[in-house]
């Protein structure tokens, strides 16, 4: 980082330090973001930046674009292995959960500090469908009455129950269906910076933009 950029970053850090930092930040990436040069290195750096900036939770969705089922399965398996390796090397008091395409937990670490959720191809439609099936099974078994089903019933069956304050899509113009139930009141930010070029400075800018917004929470 050059001298001018370092000064600007310091200035922005002072600015965002005056206002609340988003507690939960979600990031949407594509498989190509990670498999390109330095993709996983950037992932480690992003996690470090979130911790340094005071963010408590980050949820990361990897959108797997391959349509051919065999190639898609191979890509998911490869990504899960590399992401697990990346998370296991992350130092400090952190918790993390890594989910596969069907919502099953591939790996997990319990901690009391920074929380990371990574989902590989397990989007919101699959998550809600899984929750509904679970509720239907409970109804069939007589453990829940249909008239007792409400929003909290569905929320209790979701894999991820934390609601993001902020969604970031790097270098893209569209989002996936990740956390479609939980993100109804989230703020969205589309960066014009590709993943391999993203810097801590860019994340600080996103937070500053978030702090300037007036959240209405559906009102």
Secondary structure, DSSP 8 states (H G I E B T S, - for coil): --HHHHHHHHHHHHHHTTS---SEEEEEEEHHHHHSTTHHHHHHHHHHHHHHHT--EEEEEEE----SHHHHHHHHHHHHHHHHHHHHT--SSEEEEEE-TTS-EEEEE--SSEEEEEEES--HHHHHHHHHHHHHHHHHTTSS-GGG--HHHHHHT-S-----SEEEETT-S---STTTTTTTT-EEEE-SS-GGG--HHHHHHHHHHHHHS---TT-
